[in-house]
Amino acid sequence: MRGATVPISVRESGSFLSWRLRSLPAAAALAILSLGTPAASAGTIVTGLGAGGAPLVGVFEGPTATPKSSFLTYDAAFAGGVRVAAADVTGDGVADVVTGAGPGGAAHVKVFDGLTGLEVRSFVAFAGFGGGVYVAAGDVNGDGKADVVVGADAGGLPQVKVFDAVTGSLLRSFVAFDPGFGGGARVGAGDVTGDGVADVVTGAGPGAAAQVKMFDGVTGAEVRSFVASAGFGGGVYVAATGLPPADETGPVLSLPRSITVDATGPEGAVVSFAASANDLVDGPVPVTCRPASGSTFEMGDTTVHCTATDSSGNGAEGSFVVHVRGATEQLTNLGGAVDHVPPGAALANKVRLIAVAVAAGRTRAACSNLAGFIRLVNAQSGKKLTESQAQDLIASAQQIESVLGC
């Protein structure tokens, strides 16, 4: 086994994760490959060994740095190193592994499926060039799949190419720096301009100022150029990410269609309800309703107005009606109930007398008749009325007494 050990440290949320990768001979690397399929998913770190070791790629769980798998990307005898990137090239929602051969590897680029570990792309980015390539990936054409960005290493033109994720065809080819510069072009990809598609970021290799350039993913035009470190000529590596699109969509309210309840007293009824809102970016957000859940609602119709606002200031509003049935409506329901029990005629007559008194505003008479209704029901309980029927009718009558203030 080779003795070279490569330490790697990654800062994550204010702390350091660190581990060591040991370069392996061909037999050992192939044995590791046979143990499982390499997968690059959310929170995964992908590593590639530098020149001098086998062209070994490692896949690690991001939160714990636990090794998931490792595999050889090129011939085991190739010692030029392997450059890596991770992005969803296949469009299945899982990040894939993109590799580029270092010097001596014929500018060979490969893509390995993050779900299955299978090689899904293999091509030579710069025919006849053996100086090695740098790789990145990002959705340059807006089709939802990460296109492959390749930059030539030292020894040739500082050329950059972009290859379509679906067809593998050449989308773009340009010289990032002065054609006479031979230090190569390092690459990154991310939505720097905020238009929803990835832009190409390039960094000059050794031999020139630490120049960085950005090229628009849609037009290919140079949109920015700066020197990362004045007076330094050792080259610069680049990476890029994009800000999420501006949140211009408000939350979605979930409200009751309508609520109907019986009044429980002269003031109406206490009504509780559930109102929620969910935002695509923020998730659940607070909802404010007026009147609020748990308020006392007067008899009749009350419109409840609800609003919700996400962290970007996008708002949503909605409303629904709470209907509280007063004594008259409850008497109508009571009349319907007595029509279906044996002593219906006598009970129905009592209900009609109560309704007439309520309509005329004669509360005392209505209360007196309600008391008579309850006595009649009690007298028939266990006879023409079951105990359960009697209890239901008495409960309804007593609630109407409460509404009238008897």
HUMO-V109326 format. One record per helix or strand of 3 or more residues. SS is the DSSP state (2 for helix, 1 for strand). FROM is the first residue (numbers start at 1). TO is the last residue. If there is no record, write none. Layout:
# HUMO-V109326
ss:SS from:FROM to:TO
ss:SS from:FROM to:TO
This chain:
# HUMO-V109326
ss:1 from:5 to:12
ss:1 from:15 to:22
ss:2 from:26 to:35
ss:1 from:44 to:48
ss:1 from:56 to:61
ss:1 from:67 to:72
ss:1 from:82 to:87
ss:1 from:96 to:101
ss:1 from:108 to:112
ss:1 from:119 to:124
ss:1 from:133 to:138
ss:1 from:147 to:152
ss:1 from:159 to:163
ss:1 from:170 to:175
ss:1 from:185 to:190
ss:1 from:199 to:204
ss:1 from:211 to:215
ss:1 from:222 to:227
ss:1 from:252 to:254
ss:1 from:258 to:262
ss:1 from:268 to:271
ss:1 from:276 to:279
ss:1 from:283 to:285
ss:1 from:288 to:290
ss:1 from:295 to:297
ss:1 from:300 to:309
ss:1 from:315 to:325
ss:2 from:327 to:338
ss:2 from:344 to:359
ss:2 from:363 to:380
ss:2 from:387 to:404
